[in-house]
Amino acid sequence: MRTVGITTNLRVDDIAAAEGFWAGYLGLRQQEFSLGWVARYTDPDTGAHVQLVTRDATAPVDSALTVKTDDVDAAFAEAQAAGYEIVHPLTTEPWGVRRFFVRAPDGTVVNIAQHRG
């Protein structure tokens, strides 16, 4: 699998309430998207970012991080061949991301995603 980016997913109770800290105090701004249950705050100059999640909209569990790849289908096949637990099946989500969740041997749930152009 080729990793092209990694984003930390932080669990928060309320994205709007958390915005003051992340966007105000830390200087990140909501640049890329907000779907209500997930929002990414980014520093436009450095690219530093964090993704806040209240509860994943379609998966049965929340992921600790999102790993972006350029071939999610191949990454899914590799995860299956390695015998890793698939927590959320390979899915094209309504918001245009194709993804699946896999559990690392230490128990960490990882969202493997490819953004479709």
C-alpha positions in Angstrom: 0.0 0.0 0.0 1.2 3.5 -0.8 0.4 6.1 1.9 0.0 9.6 0.5 -1.1 11.4 3.7 -2.1 10.8 7.3 -4.6 12.8 9.4 -5.3 12.4 13.1 -8.9 11.9 14.0 -9.7 13.4 17.4 -13.0 12.5 19.2 -14.9 15.5 20.4 -18.4 15.9 21.8 -19.3 19.0 19.8 -17.3 20.3 16.8 -18.7 23.8 17.1 -17.7 24.0 20.8 -14.2 22.7 20.0 -13.7 25.2 17.2 -12.6 28.1 19.5 -9.6 26.1 20.6 -8.5 24.5 17.3 -9.3 27.4 15.0 -9.0 30.3 17.4 -6.2 29.5 19.8 -4.1 27.2 17.6 -4.8 29.2 14.5 -6.1 26.4 12.3 -9.0 27.2 10.1 -11.8 25.0 8.7 -10.5 24.8 5.2 -11.2 21.5 3.6 -14.7 20.4 4.7 -17.3 20.0 7.4 -20.0 17.4 7.3 -21.5 18.2 10.7 -20.1 15.1 12.3 -16.5 15.6 11.0 -14.5 18.7 10.2 -10.9 19.3 9.2 -9.0 22.3 10.6 -5.9 23.3 8.7 -3.2 26.0 8.9 -3.2 27.4 5.3 0.5 28.3 5.4 2.0 25.1 6.9 -0.6 22.4 6.1 -0.7 21.3 9.7 -4.1 19.9 10.4 -6.4 17.9 12.7 -9.7 16.2 12.0 -12.4 16.4 14.7 -15.1 13.7 14.8 -18.2 13.4 16.9 -19.3 10.0 15.7 -18.6 8.4 12.3 -21.7 8.7 10.1 -21.6 5.2 8.6 -19.0 3.1 10.4 -19.7 1.1 13.5 -16.7 2.5 15.3 -14.6 5.7 15.2 -11.1 5.6 13.7 -8.0 7.0 15.4 -6.5 8.2 12.1 -7.1 8.4 8.4 -4.5 7.1 6.1 -4.9 8.4 2.5 -3.8 6.1 -0.3 -3.9 6.4 -4.1 -5.3 2.8 -4.5 -7.8 1.9 -1.8 -8.9 -1.2 -3.6 -5.4 -2.6 -3.6 -4.9 -1.6 0.1 -8.1 -3.4 0.9 -6.9 -6.6 -0.9 -3.6 -6.4 1.0 -5.3 -6.0 4.4 -7.5 -9.0 3.7 -4.5 -11.1 2.4 -2.6 -10.2 5.6 -5.6 -11.4 7.7 -6.3 -8.0 9.4 -9.7 -7.5 10.8 -11.9 -5.3 8.6 -14.0 -3.2 10.9 -16.0 -1.3 8.1 -16.2 -2.8 4.6 -14.8 -1.1 1.5 -17.5 1.5 0.7 -17.9 4.5 -1.5 -19.5 7.0 0.9 -22.1 9.5 -0.2 -19.6 12.4 0.3 -17.3 10.9 -2.3 -14.7 9.1 -0.3 -13.9 5.4 -0.9 -12.7 3.8 2.3 -12.6 0.9 4.7 -11.6 0.6 8.4 -9.0 -2.0 9.5 -7.9 -2.9 13.0 -4.1 -2.8 13.6 -2.7 -5.7 15.7 -2.5 -3.3 18.7 -6.3 -2.6 18.4 -6.1 0.9 16.7 -8.8 1.4 14.2 -7.5 3.0 11.0 -9.6 4.6 8.2 -7.9 3.8 4.9 -9.3 6.3 2.3 -9.0 7.5 -1.2 -10.6 10.7 -2.3 -12.3 10.4 -5.7 -11.8 13.4 -8.0 
